[in-house]
């Protein structure tokens, strides 16, 4: 796609986000249509620090269903660290229902920070990259497509004519990349992810957890496309390619530990973890201090969270929009132009 056309695509994506194309409620799925998430803010979250110097509060938005266990407990160490590094910071981590809800909130000046590659790429003039997230010491992650052990599906091409459940329509690992993988396998993706595929039936949920939950509980789905974070426990170690074993920060003793077994059809190539982004028009007396504190996060900086959850961020490295060319290639290949919707 020519650069001029690509910019038009990304700008029109921003328009669609502002219109509030939100995902359906967690765990729900329905024929490729989504229900509204209102103003994009989940209205929940916790606050760290104080506003003793009179500074305005700062909101960091997250999507609860994007990775398993995105809870307030997971984010408390992140909040505590920033509060200790930036005197007078009043930081709140809140949760939105979908990636598009997050984009809507930032573009409407209802939040200041988030982590999302798609929101950033959709609005390149309105958002700045603060840094790139690492998880478990890794700077990359993976998408995957899985089926059931008793299925006749051995490769992606075998999914022609089948029903597949995905995560949030704008999720890179839960929607865009799985559909790109199907395209690369020779299947006609049609208007996916915002319209009907031609060679298979697609259903989208509100997040990764919703995708795997619907697949496990609804027999009409022949496969699920989502982040491997929600697949690892269901798929035995020997099925995963070396690139996942060696590069994934989510690889641990829980791989293949579930009594429910799934069959891996294919894992994606490595994808850059989401950037932490800030809206460009954000004016705050502590902004530079906040961004410096975020980029200073290294392995071991954050304490372990309470409960049976992990830190969603283990380190942050410098980065720029250019690091996300692989995601732009997916957008180009699928012909995504949300301005046509």
N, C-alpha and C positions, 0 to 999 in steps of 0.2 A: 504494500500500500504506500503511495507517495506520502512524503512528510506532511504536505498540506492537508491531504485527506485524513491522515492519522490524527492530526491536531483537531480537525473538525469532529472526528469520532469521539475523541477524549473530551472535548468541550461539551458535546451533546450528551455524553454520559453524565457529566456534571449537572446538566439541566435535568436529566431524569432523576438523579439523586435528590436534587432540590425538590422535585415533585413528590418525593416520599414513596418510592416504590419499595415497600417494606416486605419482609418475609412473614410467613404465617407463624402462629404461636408454636412454641417448642413442642416437638413431638408430632406435630400435625403434618399431614401430607394430603394433597388433593389435586390430581389432574393437571398439575403444572400451573395452578393459580395460587396467588398469595393473598393473605389478608393484611390490612393496614396495621402499622405499628404506631399510629398516632403521630406525635411530634418527634419520634425517634428516640426519646429518652425513656429508659426503663423506670426512672424515678427512684431507684435504689442505689445504695452505695454508702461508703463511709468516708470520713474526713480526717486528714492528718494535718498537724501544724496549727497555727493560729494566725489571725490577721492583726497582730498587735501593732504592726506598722501601718495599718489602714489600707493594705493592699487588697485588691479585688480577689475573690476566690478563683481558683483554677480548676477546670473540670477535665478529667481524663476519661474518655469513653471506651468501653469494652463491649463485646458481644458475648453474652453468656453461653450460647450454643456453639461458638466457633471452635473451641477446644474443650475436651472433657474436663469438668471441674472448675470452670471459670467462675470462681466464687469470691466473695469479699475476703475470705481468709487467705486466698492465694495472693491477693494484692496488698495485704497489710505490710509485708516487709518492704515493698517498693515505696509505699506511702511513707513509712517510718524513715526510710533512708533519705528521701528527698526532704522530708521535714527537718531532719537533723542537719542536712547540708545547706539548706536555704532558709535563713532566719526570716521568720514572719510569713512563711508560705502557708496558705490555706488551700490544700489540695483535696479534691474529692474524686474518687474513682466511682463512676456510675456505669450502668449497663443499659444498652439499647437492644432492641429485638433483632436487628439485622444489620448487615454491612451498609445497606442503603440508608437505614435510619441513622447510623453514625455519620455518614456523609451529609445527610440533611442537616444534622445538628451543627456540624462544623461550618458548613456554608451559610447557615443562618445565625452564626455567632452565638450559638447556645452551648458550645464546648470549645476547648482550646487544643486538646491533644488527643491522639488516638494511635493505634498501630494498624495500618492497613495499606497494602500495596495498591489495591484497586481504587480505593477512595483517592489516593494520591495521584495515580495515573489518570483517573477520570477528571481531575481538576489540577493540572500541573501549574497553572498560573496562580491558583489560590492557596496552595499548600506547600510548605517547606519540609524537607527531610531533616530531622534532627539526628537520627542515627539508625542503624540496622540492628534488629534484635538477634540475639543468640539464645538458644535453648539447649541446656545440657552440654554446653561447650561446642555446639554446632551452629554454623551459620546458614545451613540449608535444611530443607524438609522435603517431604514427598507426598504425592497423592497416590491413590490406588483404586483399582476396581476388583471387587471380590464377588464370588458366588457361593453356592452351597456345595458340599462335598459330593452329593449324589447327582449333581447337575451334569448335563452333557456338554457344557460350555468349557472349551479348552483354550480358546483364544478369543480376542476381542471381536473378531469377525463373526464369531458364532452368536453374538448378541443381536444380530439382525432380526427384527421383528419382535424382540423381547421388551419387557418393561424394566426400566432402571430407575432407581431412586437416588437423588443427589441431595447435597446440602443447600445452603443459601445460594440463590442464583448468581450473586456477585462474588461468592467465595472462590478464590483461586484454586485451592486444593480440593474443594468440595463440589465444584461445578465446572468452572472454566477449563481446568486442566483435564479432568476426566472426559469431558466432551471433546477436547482437543485430541486426546488419546484415541477416542473412537473414530474421529475424523482421519487420523493418521493410519488407522487400521483399514480404511476404505469405506467406512459407513458415512452416509449422508446425514450430517447433523442438522440440516435445514436451518430453522431460525433459532435454534438453541443458543443460549439458555433462556431467551425471552420469548421464544415461540416454540412451535412444535418441531421436533426432529422428524426426518423423513424415514429413516431406516430402523428406528426404535421408538419406543414410547418413554417419555421422560416425565418424572414427577420430582418437584423440588420441595424441600422442607426448610425450616428456619435455621438449621445449623448442622454441624457434624453429628452431634448426639442424636438429633432428630432423624438424620439419614439412617444411621445404623439401627436405631430403635424401630423405625418403620420397616426396614428390611428384615429384621429378625422376627417381627410379629405379623408380617403380611406376605402370604405365599405368592401373591400375584407378581412380586418383584423377582426377576431372575438374577439381578445383580445390584450392587450398591457402589457408587462412586463417591469417595470422600478422602479426607486426610487420613494418612496411615495411623495417626495418633489414636483413632478409634477402631482401627483394624488389627493392630499388633497383637492384642491379647487373644484374638480369635484365630490367628493363623500361625502355624508352626514355624519354627526357626528355619527349617530347611527349605521352605518355600520362598524365602526372601532373597533377592539378589544381593551380591556382595556390596554394591553401592549403598544399599540401605543399611546393612549391618555395620559398614565402616564409617558412614557419614552421618547417620541419624542420631541426633541428641536424645531421641525418645526411645532408643533401643535399651532395654533393661531386662531384668529377670522375669518380668511379667509377659514377655513375648510368648504367645502360644499357651498361656496359662489357663484360659477359660475352658470350661467343660463343653461349651458350644464351639464347634469347629467350623471354620469357613475355608474356602479355597481361593487362593490368590490367582486372579487372571493375569494381571499385569501391574507393576509398580512404575511410577513415572520416573523421569530423570530428576535430578535434584533441582529444587526451586529455592530462590533466595528468601530467607525469612522476611516477614513483614517489617517495613520501616516504622519507626515512631515518627509521626508527622505533626506539624503545628500549622494552624491557619496563618497565612502570610500577613493578614491585617491585624493580627493579635498584638495589642500594645499593652504592656504590663511592666512595671518597674523592676520586676524580678525575672523577666523572661530569659535574659542571657544567663543568669545564675541557674535557673531551672534547667535549661538545655545543657549547660556545662555539667551539672550534677548527673543528668541522665546519661550523657556520653561517658562519664567516669565510672559507670557501673561495670565491674569486672567479675570474673568467677570468684565466688566467695564473698563478694561485697554485701549481698543481701542475706539476712538470716533465713533459715528454713521456716516456712509458714507452719502455723498450727494445723493439726488435723492431718488426714491422709491425702494431702495435695502437695504439688511441687510449685516452685516459683515459675510463673509464666515467662519471666525474663531472667536469664542467668548472666548476661552481659550485653553491652551495647557497643557497637563499633561505628566509626564514621562511615557515611555513605551518601549517595546522591541518586537522583532519578535515573541516571544512566545504568545503575546496577540492575534495573528491572526491565531491561530489553527483552529477556526471555518471556516475560509476561506480556509485553507489547506484541511480541510475535504471535502469541496465542490469540490475543484480541484481533490482530490482523487476519490470522488464518480463519477464525470463526466468522469474520465479517461483522463483528459486533458494532452496531451503530444505534445506540439507544435513542438518538434523536428521531428515529423513524417510528418509535412506538407511540 
